[in-house]
């Protein structure tokens, strides 16, 4: 964000000045040696983090006093909200998803193919401030002539399929798919931020049929809860990707969400211990008895020979090989228009394989050994890791 720092009362011995922020506890100056005359006339600071809440202006030299200037929260919210993009999307068929950019993931696929009427025109609000219109009508037919305050015909099917600038070409998906986009202006951002006095913004979508008491398709009931809503800031960071219940969502426009890093699930295999080899215990020999002298001597009992021990050899059962954790399930997309590309990789058996992927087409659930290289020719592909393989084999087999 950019802010203007102005001092209205300075001492005779003050200056020059260093300017600090609370982002690092006022340790390192943002700028140094700013002249008093510049601060009196207004000194501009550019590209400050929206996390900065306090600016400290400190005199150097004879006078060492400082003053802390608090940045108003609405000003911060205005900076964050300006350029926010609101997209409302409806997909008429599951195959439509493969035509969208790779980072567009449908949050509620059960809604795909469930809409076919002209009762889906909505006005979008932020903290109660009207921002723009969303039109997802796809029933064809004629218009009633009733319009919103922005001039949108409420019951009209504008045939607004996903545009060239989004998908990189002419839409070839279902004819019932619809797409609306609106970018928040600086004046709208300022008005929205002034309502709450903080960086929280409540977005809502209100049916234009209800607001303007309009009958579309011979029906007065709007078609709610069919909207895929995406909210991104001016840098393209996704703040919200969902299907809000009641077309309503609230979020901090200065606090981008942190995407969690998926942790692969390790498969632990406990080896079966081998059966120990038993040892045969020999039978101890019987002691030699002493002969009792008689007239006729009795021959002594021969000393028995101890039996030879028999060793039983038991081969232990080998422990099963643990499942490899470096094989991942991926989805692959050829995102280049001219034609098919060949993707070559190594599967979990250690076998090299090749897949031909047609232009603008996804291939799902492929198990790849990530320790070995893959290649593609002649066109580039997108690869998205979606999970971890839990057994040997290629899912495509």
Long-range contacts (C-beta under 8 A, 24 or more apart in sequence): 1-47, 1-48, 1-49, 1-50, 1-52, 1-75, 1-76, 1-79, 1-80, 2-44, 2-45, 2-46, 2-47, 2-48, 2-79, 3-44, 3-45, 3-48, 3-55, 3-71, 3-75, 4-42, 4-43, 4-44, 4-45, 5-39, 5-42, 5-43, 5-44, 5-45, 5-55, 5-57, 5-69, 6-39, 6-40, 6-41, 6-42, 6-43, 7-36, 7-39, 7-40, 7-57, 7-67, 8-40, 10-36, 10-39, 10-40, 11-59, 11-63, 11-65, 13-61, 13-62, 13-63, 14-59, 14-63, 14-65, 15-39, 15-59, 15-60, 15-61, 15-63, 16-59, 16-60, 16-61, 17-57, 17-58, 17-59, 17-60, 18-57, 18-58, 18-60, 19-43, 19-45, 19-55, 19-56, 19-57, 19-58, 20-55, 20-56, 20-58, 21-48, 21-49, 21-52, 21-54, 21-55, 21-56, 22-52, 22-53, 22-54, 22-56, 23-49, 23-51, 23-52, 26-56, 33-60, 50-76, 50-79, 50-80, 50-254, 51-254, 73-193, 73-197, 73-198, 73-199, 74-190, 74-193, 74-194, 74-197, 74-198, 75-193, 76-193, 76-199, 76-254, 77-189, 77-192, 77-193, 77-196, 77-198, 77-199, 77-201, 77-253, 77-254, 78-186, 78-189, 78-190, 78-193, 79-189, 80-189, 80-199, 80-233, 80-253, 80-254, 81-126, 81-184, 81-188, 81-189, 81-192, 81-193, 81-201, 81-253, 82-184, 82-185, 82-186, 82-189, 82-234, 83-183, 83-184, 83-233, 83-234, 84-183, 84-184, 84-189, 84-231, 84-232, 84-233, 84-234, 84-239, 84-253, 85-181, 85-182, 85-183, 85-184, 85-230, 85-231, 85-232, 85-233, 85-234, 86-124, 86-131, 86-132, 86-134, 86-181, 86-182, 86-183, 86-184, 86-203, 86-229, 86-230, 86-231, 87-179, 87-180, 87-181, 87-229, 87-230, 87-231, 87-232, 88-122, 88-124, 88-134, 88-136, 88-179, 88-180, 88-181, 88-205, 88-227, 88-228, 88-229, 89-162, 89-177, 89-178, 89-179, 89-180, 89-227, 89-228, 89-229, 89-230, 90-115, 90-120, 90-136, 90-138, 90-176, 90-177, 90-178, 90-179, 90-226, 90-227, 90-228, 91-173, 91-174, 91-177, 91-228, 92-138, 92-173, 92-174, 92-175, 92-176, 92-177, 93-173, 93-174, 93-176, 93-177, 95-173, 95-174, 96-173, 96-174, 96-177, 97-362, 98-333, 98-360, 98-361, 98-362, 99-162, 99-167, 99-171, 99-172, 99-173, 99-360, 100-162, 100-166, 100-167, 101-166, 101-167, 102-333, 102-335, 102-382, 102-384, 103-238, 104-230, 105-241, 106-228, 107-228, 107-241, 107-242, 107-243, 108-228, 108-242, 108-243, 111-225, 111-226, 111-228, 111-243, 113-174, 113-176, 114-226, 115-176, 115-223, 115-226, 116-176, 117-216, 117-217, 117-219, 117-223, 118-155, 118-156, 118-157, 118-216, 118-217, 119-155, 119-207, 119-209, 119-216, 119-217, 119-219, 119-221, 119-222, 119-223, 120-178, 120-222, 120-223, 120-226, 120-227, 121-148, 121-152, 121-154, 121-155, 121-207, 121-208, 121-209, 122-205, 122-206, 122-207, 122-208, 122-227, 122-247, 123-148, 123-150, 123-205, 123-206, 123-208, 123-211, 124-182, 124-203, 124-204, 124-205, 125-203, 125-204, 125-205, 125-206, 126-184, 126-188, 126-192, 126-201, 126-202, 126-203, 127-192, 127-195, 127-196, 127-201, 127-202, 128-195, 128-202, 129-188, 129-191, 129-192, 129-195, 131-182, 131-184, 131-188, 131-192, 132-182, 133-180, 133-182, 133-208, 134-180, 134-182, 134-205, 134-227, 135-160, 135-178, 135-180, 136-178, 136-180, 136-226, 136-227, 137-178, 137-216, 138-175, 138-176, 138-177, 138-178, 139-217, 141-217, 144-214, 144-215, 144-216, 146-212, 146-214, 148-208, 148-211, 148-212, 152-208, 154-208, 154-209, 154-212, 154-214, 154-216, 155-209, 155-214, 155-216, 155-217, 168-337, 169-337, 169-360, 199-252, 199-253, 199-254, 199-255, 200-250, 200-251, 200-252, 200-253, 201-250, 201-251, 201-252, 201-253, 202-248, 202-249, 202-250, 203-229, 203-231, 203-248, 203-249, 203-250, 203-251, 204-247, 204-248, 205-229, 205-244, 205-247, 205-248, 206-247, 262-385, 262-387, 264-325, 264-328, 264-388, 265-388, 265-390, 266-325, 267-322, 267-323, 267-325, 267-390, 268-322, 269-319, 269-320, 269-321, 269-322, 269-323, 271-319, 271-320, 272-317, 272-319, 273-316, 274-314, 274-315, 274-316, 274-317, 275-314, 275-316, 275-317, 276-314, 277-311, 277-312, 277-313, 277-314, 278-312, 278-314, 279-309, 279-311, 280-309, 280-310, 280-311, 280-312, 281-309, 282-306, 282-307, 282-308, 282-309, 283-307, 323-389, 323-390, 323-391, 323-392, 324-348, 324-369, 324-389, 324-392, 325-388, 326-369, 326-370, 326-371, 327-367, 327-368, 327-369, 327-370, 327-388, 327-389, 328-367, 328-368, 328-370, 328-385, 328-387, 328-388, 328-389, 329-365, 329-366, 329-367, 329-385, 329-386, 329-387, 329-388, 329-389, 329-395, 330-366, 330-368, 330-383, 330-384, 330-385, 330-386, 331-362, 331-363, 331-364, 331-365, 331-366, 331-383, 331-384, 331-386, 332-357, 332-362, 332-363, 332-366, 332-381, 332-382, 332-383, 332-384, 333-357, 333-360, 333-361, 333-362, 333-363, 333-381, 333-382, 333-384, 334-358, 334-359, 334-360, 334-361, 334-379, 334-380, 334-381, 335-360, 335-380, 335-381, 335-382, 336-379, 336-380, 338-379, 339-379, 340-379, 341-376, 341-377, 341-378, 341-379, 341-380, 341-381, 342-376, 342-377, 343-374, 343-375, 343-376, 343-381, 344-374, 344-375, 344-376, 344-377, 345-369, 345-372, 345-374, 345-375, 346-372, 346-373, 346-374, 347-393, 347-394, 348-389, 348-392, 348-393, 348-394, 349-392, 349-393, 349-394, 353-394, 355-396, 357-381, 365-395, 365-396, 366-394, 366-395, 366-396, 367-393, 367-394, 367-395
